[in-house]
Amino acid sequence: LRRLGKRVLVLDGDLGLANIDIIFGLSPAYNIKHVVDGEKSLSDIIVKGPEEIQIIPAGSGVQDLVDLTQGQKLNLLNEFDGLEEEFDIFLIDTGAGISSNVTYFGIAADERIVVVTSEPTSITDAYALMKVMYTKHGTNTFKLVVNMVDHEEEARAVFKNLSNAIVRFLKGISLEYLGFIPRDDNLEVAVRRQATVVKCFPGSPASDGFSRLADQLLVASPKTAQDGN
């Protein structure tokens, strides 16, 4: 997205077990706990990552961040609103599961991208997340990215499997196929190097997958109304 000229901000939304700063080899002085505690604003803790991606670090091993109070969540939303004019894309990388923080960020976001693999447990977990967000919060639009597959036919099969289950049991949900990231050993090497795969291995299968995904995100028509909000 940065290479397409967009101003990108990433929030490590796996509060309490955050690792985006580690993956990018960063050592931020502050994290989102300082914002939650009222010591800093979001703009104070943002750090620059690869290719001028801006990152909101969340801190690791901080128990207080695992379940934010309603007041803390509202304060964060106000902070996010203050950054709206500075960035074109605001990505929130949540943790796995259906914790209150995950559903909170899912409700707050304009769009929700569910990342799934072809493993049955991953498909079941993805279904459970969408079910909870729909039945408990009225959120009914999702996009699907299939990760770590050998080819698009496999990705499409995963989407069809999940989509059929939703049509059968959760008729009010709209699930859109967004794309896939192919299985690629170069990605693991890039993570060990604490760098992006598109920089370390341009033209690799994973890099091409992320490029396609970015293009698809930008051409996808935005929702005119936010569901459940």
HURALIN-V150924 format. One record per residue. N is the residue number from 1. BURIAL is + if it has 16 or more other C-alpha atoms within 10 Angstrom, else -. Layout:
# HURALIN-V150924
n = {N N}
burial = {BURIAL BURIAL}
This chain:
# HURALIN-V150924
n = {1 2 3 4 5 6 7 8 9 10 11 12 13 14 15 16 17 18 19 20 21 22 23 24 25 26 27 28 29 30 31 32 33 34 35 36 37 38 39 40 41 42 43 44 45 46 47 48 49 50 51 52 53 54 55 56 57 58 59 60 61 62 63 64 65 66 67 68 69 70 71 72 73 74 75 76 77 78 79 80 81 82 83 84 85 86 87 88 89 90 91 92 93 94 95 96 97 98 99 100 101 102 103 104 105 106 107 108 109 110 111 112 113 114 115 116 117 118 119 120 121 122 123 124 125 126 127 128 129 130 131 132 133 134 135 136 137 138 139 140 141 142 143 144 145 146 147 148 149 150 151 152 153 154 155 156 157 158 159 160 161 162 163 164 165 166 167 168 169 170 171 172 173 174 175 176 177 178 179 180 181 182 183 184 185 186 187 188 189 190 191 192 193 194 195 196 197 198 199 200 201 202 203 204 205 206 207 208 209 210 211 212 213 214 215 216 217 218 219 220 221 222 223 224 225 226 227 228 229}
burial = {+ - - - - - + + + + + + + + + + + + + + + - - + + + - + - + + + + + + + - - - - + + - - + + + - + - - - - + + + + + + + - - - - + + - + - - - + + - - + - - - - - - - - - - - - - + + + + + + - - + - - + + + + + + + - - + + + + + + + + + - - - - + - - + + - + + + - + + - - + + + + + + + + + + + + + - - - - + + + - + + - - + + - - + - - - + - - + - + - + + + + + + + + - + + - - + + - - + + + + + - + + - - + + + + + + + + - + + - - - - - - - - - - - - - - -}
